[in-house]
Amino acid sequence: MIDIEMVKSNVSSLSEKLSSLKVNSIFLEQDGNLDKVFYDDECLHELRSCSKILVSMAVGIAIDKGMISLDTCIYPSIKDIVDIRSESNLEKIRKWKISDLLIHTTGYESQMMSESFIKDIDKDKLLDYALNYDIPYDVGIKFAYNNVEPFILSVFFQETFGINLTDFINENIFIKLDIKEYKWSNYGRYCPGATGLYLRHTDFHKIGKLLLSGGLYNNIQVVPKSWIKEMCSMQFETPEIYKKERVLPKVGVGYFTFISRDGFIFRDGSNGQYIIVNKDKNLLITIMSTEKEMQNITEILRGLI
C-alpha cells in the first residue's frame, strides 16, 4: 500500500530543497481506498496535455459506434477547408490514418504547437499553420511529441460528423461520470484537443478511474474495455525519450498515453498534472500542480511506486 505519510514527507523534503513546490493536491487510490493529500476547496484547474487522454477515449467510443476505424484516413475530411501548399506535406498528410495521430508518428520533427509556438497566431488559422509547417519525415517511422495531432483529430471529428469534440466528450464521457462543471474553450471553431481543459480534481480522478477499471464507472461501460486495453498497451517504442533516471521513464507510447516501467501507465500535462495507473497493483494516482519543473512532481513518488 502507498505510504501517505512518506508522500507528505517527500513533498516537505523537496519543498525545502526548492524555493517552492507548487503541488495543489494528490489523490492516491489503491484497492478502492482513496486518500487525498494537500486537498482543499476545489476549483477548476487547467489540465494541459492531460486533455489528450480524453481525445483518445473519444476515438475509442467513436470506433465502437462504427463511426470510424484506426485505419480511417484524415485527409478526405479536411481537404476542402485548408490549402496545403507544400507538395511534400500533402503527400504525407494523404497517408495519415487515425492510428498515426494517436501515437505522434505523423512525420513532424518536434513540438511546434505548444502555447509558446502559437501565442501570436490567429487561432482561426491554426489548421493552415499546422498543415503547412515542415513535415520532414515519412509517416509512421518517427515519434515526435506534439500538440498538433489531437487538434487535427478534433478538426477531423467536427468536419466529419458536425459536432464539436467537446460536445461529443461531454455527451459520451462527462455526463456518464457526473462531471457537470468544466471549461474547454475552442481554438477558433474547434476544440483544441491537446490542451486547455479545466476540471476539478475530483472529476479529473474519475478520468483516471476509467483507465484503472477498463472503462467502467458506477457499473456503466463508459469507454469500451478493449479500447482502454489498447490505450494502455505499447503501440510504439520511444528510446529517444527514455531517461532511466526518471521515476517514470518513458519506454513507449500507447494511444495518447505513456508506457513506463513495471506496469506503470501515465499521462502528464505541463506544470505537473498526472494520471498514473498500475493495474497489477490496483493503483491510481492523480496529481494537480502548477510546478513548471515537472520532474520535481514525480520525485515525490520516488521509492513509493
C-alpha positions in Angstrom: 0.0 0.0 0.0 1.1 3.6 -0.6 2.5 5.2 2.5 0.7 8.5 2.8 3.0 9.9 5.4 6.0 9.2 3.2 4.3 11.1 0.4 3.9 14.1 2.7 7.5 13.8 3.9 8.8 13.7 0.3 6.8 16.8 -0.6 8.2 18.6 2.5 11.8 17.5 1.7 11.5 18.6 -1.9 9.9 21.9 -0.8 12.9 22.6 1.4 15.4 21.9 -1.4 13.5 24.0 -3.9 12.2 27.6 -3.5 8.7 26.1 -3.6 7.0 23.0 -4.8 3.7 24.0 -6.3 1.5 21.0 -5.5 -2.2 21.6 -5.3 -3.4 18.1 -4.4 -2.6 14.4 -4.7 -5.2 11.7 -4.9 -3.9 8.2 -4.0 -6.3 5.3 -4.6 -5.3 1.6 -4.1 -7.7 -1.3 -3.8 -10.6 1.1 -3.7 -9.2 3.1 -0.8 -8.8 6.8 -1.6 -6.6 9.3 0.2 -6.5 13.0 -0.6 -3.2 14.8 0.2 -3.0 18.6 0.4 -6.6 18.6 -0.8 -8.6 21.8 -0.1 -11.6 23.5 -1.6 -11.6 22.6 -5.3 -11.5 24.9 -8.2 -11.3 24.4 -11.9 -7.7 23.5 -12.8 -6.1 23.5 -16.3 -5.1 20.0 -17.4 -2.9 21.0 -20.3 -1.8 17.8 -22.2 -3.8 15.5 -19.9 -6.7 16.6 -22.1 -5.2 14.3 -24.8 -6.4 11.3 -22.9 -10.0 12.3 -23.4 -9.4 12.7 -27.2 -8.2 9.1 -27.3 -11.2 7.9 -25.3 -13.5 9.7 -27.7 -11.8 8.0 -30.6 -12.4 4.6 -28.9 -16.0 5.4 -28.4 -16.4 6.5 -32.0 -14.8 3.3 -33.2 -17.2 1.3 -31.0 -20.1 3.2 -32.5 -18.9 2.2 -36.0 -18.2 5.9 -36.9 -14.5 5.4 -37.7 -11.7 2.9 -37.5 -8.0 3.1 -36.7 -7.4 2.9 -40.5 -9.7 5.9 -41.3 -7.8 8.5 -43.3 -7.9 12.1 -42.2 -7.4 13.9 -45.5 -10.8 13.5 -47.1 -12.5 15.4 -44.3 -10.1 18.3 -44.2 -9.0 18.7 -47.8 -11.7 21.3 -48.6 -11.1 23.6 -45.6 -7.3 24.2 -45.9 -4.9 24.9 -48.7 -1.9 22.6 -48.3 0.8 24.5 -50.3 3.7 22.0 -49.8 3.6 19.0 -52.2 5.8 17.1 -49.8 3.4 17.8 -46.9 0.4 16.9 -49.0 1.9 13.5 -49.9 2.3 12.7 -46.2 -1.0 14.1 -45.0 -2.8 12.0 -47.6 -1.4 8.9 -45.8 -2.4 10.0 -42.2 -4.6 7.4 -40.5 -6.1 7.9 -37.1 -3.7 5.4 -35.7 -0.7 7.6 -36.8 -2.1 10.6 -35.0 -2.7 8.7 -31.8 1.0 7.8 -31.4 2.5 11.0 -32.8 4.1 9.4 -35.9 2.8 11.8 -38.5 6.2 13.0 -39.6 6.9 16.2 -37.8 10.3 16.7 -36.3 9.4 18.1 -32.9 6.8 20.1 -30.9 5.5 23.1 -32.9 2.1 23.7 -31.5 2.6 24.4 -27.8 1.4 27.7 -26.4 4.9 29.3 -26.9 4.7 28.5 -30.6 1.2 29.6 -31.3 0.7 32.5 -28.9 0.8 35.1 -31.8 -1.1 33.0 -34.3 -4.7 33.7 -35.1 -6.5 30.6 -33.7 -8.7 30.5 -36.8 -5.5 30.0 -38.9 -4.0 27.2 -36.8 -5.0 24.5 -39.2 -3.2 26.3 -42.0 -0.2 26.8 -39.8 -0.1 23.1 -38.8 -0.5 21.5 -42.2 1.9 23.9 -43.9 4.6 23.6 -41.2 7.5 21.4 -42.4 6.9 17.7 -42.2 10.3 16.2 -42.9 9.8 12.5 -42.1 7.7 9.8 -43.6 4.6 8.7 -41.8 5.0 6.0 -39.2 8.8 6.0 -38.7 9.5 8.7 -36.1 7.8 9.6 -32.8 7.7 13.4 -32.2 5.6 14.5 -29.2 3.3 17.3 -30.4 0.0 19.1 -29.7 -0.8 19.1 -33.4 -2.2 15.5 -33.6 -5.1 15.9 -31.1 -6.0 19.2 -32.7 -6.1 17.6 -36.1 -8.3 14.8 -34.7 -10.6 17.4 -33.3 -10.9 19.2 -36.7 -11.4 15.8 -38.4 -14.1 14.9 -36.0 -16.1 18.1 -36.3 -15.8 18.3 -40.1 -16.8 14.6 -40.5 -19.7 14.4 -38.0 -20.7 18.0 -37.5 -20.2 18.0 -33.7 -17.6 19.8 -31.7 -15.4 17.2 -30.0 -16.0 18.9 -26.6 -19.7 18.2 -27.0 -19.1 14.6 -28.0 -16.9 14.1 -25.0 -19.5 15.8 -22.7 -22.3 13.6 -24.1 -20.4 10.3 -24.0 -18.0 10.7 -21.1 -18.6 13.7 -18.8 -22.4 13.1 -18.3 -21.8 9.5 -17.6 -19.1 10.4 -15.0 -21.4 13.1 -13.5 -19.0 15.8 -14.5 -21.1 18.9 -14.6 -18.6 21.8 -14.3 -15.8 22.2 -16.8 -14.3 24.8 -19.2 -12.8 24.0 -22.6 -12.6 27.0 -24.9 -12.2 26.5 -28.7 -9.2 27.3 -30.9 -11.2 29.2 -33.5 -14.1 26.9 -34.4 -12.5 23.7 -32.9 -11.8 22.1 -29.6 -8.0 22.3 -29.0 -7.9 18.6 -28.1 -4.4 18.8 -26.8 -4.8 21.4 -24.0 -7.0 23.9 -22.3 -9.5 21.8 -20.4 -10.3 22.8 -16.9 -11.7 20.3 -14.4 -11.9 19.9 -10.7 -9.5 17.3 -9.2 -12.3 15.0 -8.1 -13.6 14.9 -11.7 -10.0 14.6 -13.1 -9.6 11.5 -10.9 -12.7 9.9 -12.5 -10.9 10.0 -15.8 -8.1 8.0 -14.3 -10.6 5.5 -12.8 -11.6 4.7 -16.4 -8.1 3.6 -17.2 -7.8 1.5 -14.0 -11.3 -0.1 -14.3 -11.2 -0.9 -18.0 -13.6 2.0 -18.9 -16.2 1.1 -16.2 -17.7 3.7 -13.9 -20.5 3.0 -11.5 -21.4 -0.2 -13.4 -21.6 1.8 -16.7 -19.2 0.9 -19.5 -18.3 4.5 -20.5 -15.3 3.6 -22.7 -15.0 0.1 -24.3 -12.9 -2.2 -22.3 -11.0 -3.4 -25.3 -10.1 0.3 -26.2 -8.8 1.0 -22.7 -6.5 -2.1 -23.1 -5.2 -0.7 -26.4 -4.7 2.8 -25.0 -2.6 1.2 -22.2 -0.6 -1.2 -24.5 2.7 -0.5 -26.2 2.0 0.9 -29.7 5.4 2.5 -30.4 8.7 2.3 -28.6 10.4 5.6 -27.9 14.1 5.0 -27.0 14.9 8.6 -27.9 13.0 10.0 -25.0 13.8 7.2 -22.5 15.6 8.5 -19.4 16.3 5.7 -17.0 17.0 8.1 -14.0 13.4 9.3 -14.0 10.8 7.9 -11.6 8.6 7.2 -14.5 10.8 6.7 -17.6 9.0 6.8 -20.9 9.6 3.4 -22.6 7.0 3.9 -25.3 3.5 5.1 -26.1 0.0 3.8 -26.2 -2.8 5.9 -27.6 -2.0 9.3 -26.1 -0.6 7.5 -23.0 3.0 6.8 -22.0 4.2 3.3 -21.2 6.7 3.2 -18.3 8.4 0.6 -16.2 6.9 -2.3 -14.1 3.4 -2.0 -15.4 3.0 1.8 -14.9 1.0 3.7 -17.5 0.7 7.5 -17.2 -0.4 10.7 -18.8 1.1 14.0 -17.9 0.5 17.7 -18.6 2.7 20.8 -18.5 3.1 22.2 -15.0 2.6 18.8 -13.4 -0.8 17.3 -13.9 -0.6 13.5 -13.8 -2.7 10.4 -14.1 -0.6 7.3 -13.1 -2.1 3.8 -13.2 -0.8 0.4 -12.4 -3.4 -2.3 -12.9 -1.3 -5.1 -11.3 -1.1 -3.0 -8.1 -4.7 -1.8 -8.5 -3.3 1.7 -8.0 -4.3 5.1 -9.3 -2.5 8.4 -8.6 -3.7 11.7 -9.8 -1.8 15.0 -9.2 -2.7 18.6 -9.7 0.0 21.2 -9.6 1.4 24.3 -11.1 5.1 23.2 -10.9 6.9 24.1 -14.1 9.7 21.6 -13.4 7.6 18.5 -13.9 10.4 16.1 -12.8 10.1 17.5 -9.3 6.5 16.3 -9.2 7.3 12.6 -9.9 10.2 12.8 -7.4 7.5 12.9 -4.7 6.8 9.3 -5.6 10.3 8.0 -5.6 10.6 4.9 -3.5 6.8 4.5 -3.3 6.0 3.2 -6.8 
